[in-house]
Amino acid sequence: MAVPAAAAIFSFPTEKRLVEWGWGWGWSGSSSSLVSWPSIRSQPNPLRADGDGRPLTTNTELFSLSVGAHLIPHPRKVDKGGEDAFLVSSHNGGVIAVADGVSGWAERNVDPSLFSKELMASALSFVADDEVNFDPRMLLKKAHAAIRSVGSATVTIAMLQTDGVLKVANLGDCGLKIIRRGLIIFSTTPQEHYFDCPFQLSSETLSQTSLDAVLSTVQLMEKDIIVMGSDGLFDNVFDKEITSTVAECEDVSEAAKALAELARTHSMDLAFDSPYSMEARSRGFDVPFWKKLVGIRLTGGKLDDITVVVGRVVKMLNSLEGMADMD
């Protein structure tokens, strides 16, 4: 991944549990280790009460995310856990994000992972900020302004309100897809300066800002699936593979792991005609002409850090009315 001119796998338990927040990235370990983040279900907001202290009854449905994540570093970046980072928070209906440190900074003797990690840590500190007010683009702005690391990163942030409204801010070539009843009903679109040089937030003054992020709003339903990832996922796995893999998995942690491992398998297959190789050919990158004469063409996956976050929309503690009846 270029800078514009001017895991080891870490392991957590897979059972579902309530947590307040989390963010992470890979770190060193054996190539056979496993990277997994526990399923996370955001907690409901406190109940309002009437004058007698009893919960107010309501028929309004409230939603949150059950989340699993899986990160596999580039084979040559296992010692530092890769250059991707992700965020999972239980604030409101749930907040998820992925940042991909731009590898071109290594040519300037800068560790590309530092920027993406600090960006996610900074975003986590602002998720409940009054000025953010459930606006992922404002969250991106405040997180970017607060960090001090040198570098740049592409990033996708999604914030779910308890009424089921999902707001997404996307800058660069990380991305997000929403699956409903086995079909993809929404996808972000990559932004780039030229092939393999995406839009990115940077420590340099002349770069993209949060205002360049595309803001989208989608009304979600119970059982909708969100698949978020770095380009290591989407460069190596086709949409039909994403939907079929998710459908075969029993929970979000299993789905995130399966998608990441599928992306890793494809990334190392020189014969696989990946989304990345197809896009490269469409942009004029291919094997020499004489190889084309004998039927050879550019194929293969793209070796990269791979981060996958999968979220399922679930109903929060169902009816406050039912809880009131228990008194």
N, C-alpha and C positions, 0 to 999 in steps of 0.2 A: 504494500500500500504506500503510495507516494505522498510526500509533503509538497503542496503547491509551491511553485517557485515564488518569490518575494519572501497433563499434570500427572505431568504427574497428576493424578486424579486425587482430590482430597475427599474424604469420606465422612458423612454424617449419618445418623440413623435415618431410616426411611419411613418410620411410622409417622402418622399425622399427629401434630401437637400444636398447641397454641403458643405463639411467640409474639413479642412486641415488634421486633424488627430484625433485619439481618442484612449483611452485605458481604460479598466475598470475592475471592479470586483463587486460582490454583497455586500450589506451591510444590516444591520438589518431592519426588518419591519414585518408586519403581514404575516402569512402563506398564506393569500389570495391575497397578493400583486402580482404585475406582473413585471417580469424582461424583458426589451426589449431595444435593441439598434436601433437607426434609420437607415434606409437604407442610405448607403454612396456611392456616386459615385465619383471616383477620377477625378480630374480636368485635362484637357489636358495640355501638355507642351506648352510653348509659341511658336507662329508661327515664323518661319524664314521669312525674307522679302527680296525683291530684292532692287536694288539701288533706286527705287522710293518709297520704303516703302510699296509696295503692297505684300500681302502674296504670296509665291511661290506655284504654283499649283502642286498637286501630286495625284496619284491614290492609294497611300499606305493606307491600312486600319489600323487604330489604335484602340487598345482595352483597356478597363479598367474594374474595378469590381464595381458592385452595391452590397452592403453588408448589411446584417442584422445579429444580434447576440442576443442570449438569454442565461441567466445564472440562474440556480436554485441551491442554496446551499444544501448540505446534511442537513437533518432535524435537526441534532444535532449541526450544525455549522452555523445556521441562524444568530446568534447574531454577528458574525464577517464577514458574507457574504461568507462563504466557503473558500476554499483554491486554487481555480482556478483563473486564470487571463487571459485576452485576449487583443489583440492589433489589431487595424484597422488604417491603414494609407493610404492616397491618393498618396503617393510618386510613381512616374512613373505610372505604370498601376494599382498599389495597392499592399499593403502588409497586410497580416493577420497572426495572430499567436495565439496559445493557450498554456498556461503553467499550469501544475497541480502540486501544492505543495505536496510533499510526506508526508503523514499523520504520518508515523512512527516517525517523529521528535518530535511529541507531547509527546512521552514517555520520551524524554530527556528535557522536559519543554521548548521546542522551538516552537514558533508559525509557523506552516508550510506555512501559507499564505504569510508571509513576503518575502520569497525567490522568489516565483512565481510572486508576484506583482512587486518587484524590477527588476526582470529579464525582464518583459514586458516593464516597464518604461525605463530601460536601452536600450533595443532593439529599442524602439521608438526614442531615442536620436541619434541612429547611422544609421537609415535607409538611410539617404542621404549622409553618409560618403563616401568619394572618395575611401578609401581602401576597403569598403564593395563591391562597384561596382556591385550591384544586385546579390551578392552571399549570400544566406541565411545561409550557414555554416560559412562564415566569419562574418556575422551579429551576429550569435550565439556566436562566439568566443569573439568578442569585447564586447557584452552585458554581457557575463559571467564574463569576466575579470574585468569589472567595478563595479560589485555589491559587497556589504559588508555584506549583511544579511547572517545569519547562516541557513543552510537547504539544500534542494535539490528539483529538479523539473524535470518532463518529459516535453518535448516541441516539438511542430511542428511549423515551420515558412514557409510561402509560399510568394514568390515575383513574381508578374506578370509584365513582360515587355510590353511596348505598342505594340510590334509586335506579342503578343499573346503567347510568351514563358513563361511558368510557371516553376519556380525553387522552389523545396521543400527540406527542411532539416528536418528530423524526428529523434528524439532521445527518445526512450522509447515507451509508449503505448498511448500517444495522437495520433491522426491520421487524415488522409485526404482521401476523396474519390472524384472522378470526375465523374459526370453523363453527358452522351451525348445521347440525344434522348431516355431517359428513361432507359438507360443501364449504369452500372458502368464500365468505361473503364480503371480506374486506382485506386489503393488503396495502401497506405503505409502498411508496415508490422511491427507489434510490435516487440520490442527488449526487452529481459528480461534475468536476471540472472537465475531465476527459477520462478515458478508460483507465480504471484502476487508481484513480485519484479522486476520492469522494470529497464532498463538503465535510468540513470538520471544525470543531471548536478548537482554538489554539491559544497558546501563551503569547503569540505574536499579535501586534496591533492590527495588521492588515490581514484579517481572516474573516470567516463567517462568524455571525453572532446568533444568539437565540432567536432573533427576528427572522433569520433565514430558515429556521425549522418549520416544517409543514405541520400545522395544527389540524387535527381531525377529531370529530366527535361521532361516536357510534352508540346507539342504544342496544344494550346487551340483554340477553334472556338467560334464564336458568339453564345450565348445562352447556352454554357456549364455551368454546375452548379458545384461549389466546396462546399463540405460539410466537414467542419473541426470541430473536437471536442475533448474533454477530454475523458478518458476511461469511464466516466459516461454515455456517449452516446453509444459508441460501445459495452460496456459490456451488455447493456440492449436492444438494438434495432438491429434487423437483417437487412442485406443489402436490402432485398426485401421490408421491411417496410420503409427504408429510401427513396428508389426510388418512392414508391407509395405515401408516404406522401408529398414529394417534388412536385410530379406531381399534387396533389390536391390543392396546395397553389397558390395564385395569385401573391405573391411577396416574396422576400427573408426574410423580417422580419417575415412574417406569417409562412414561412417554418421553420425558426430557432426556433420560439416559439413552433410550432406544434411538431417538433422533440424532443425538450427538455421536453415538457409535456408528450409525449409518453414515453420517457425514464424514467421520474419520475414515471409514472403509472406502468410500468413494474418493476421498482426497488422495489416497495412496494408489489408486487404480489408474495406471497410465492408459488403459484402453477404454475407460468409462467416458462416454460423451456427456460431460457434466454441463449444468447451466453455465458455469464459468467458461468452459471451452467453446460452447455454442455462442456465447456473447462475444468472446474474443474473435471468433471467425467472422461474426457479423460486423465487427469493427475493422476488419482487414488484417487481423493477425492470423497467420497460418503457416504451414510448413512451406519450404521452397517449392517453386513451380514444378521442378522435375519430380518431386515426390508426389505431387498431385496427379501427374501423368500415370503413375502406377497405382492410383487409388488410395494413397495415404493422405490423411488429413489430421489437423491438430485435434487431439483428444486429451483426456485426462482430467482428474480432479485438481483442486487447488489446496495444497498444504497450507494450513493456517490454524490459528487458535479457533476453537469451536465452543461457543457458549449458547446454551439453549435454556430458556425459561418457559415453562408451560403453566398456564393458569386455567382453572375451571371455575365458571361462575356458579356459586351455590347460594341458596337462601340462608340468611342469617336466622338465628333463633326464631322460629316461625312465629308465630303470631304472638305479639305482646298480649293480645286478647286471651289467648290460651293460658298465658302465665298469670293473668289477672284472675282467671277462673280457679286457679290453684289455691288462691288465698281463702 
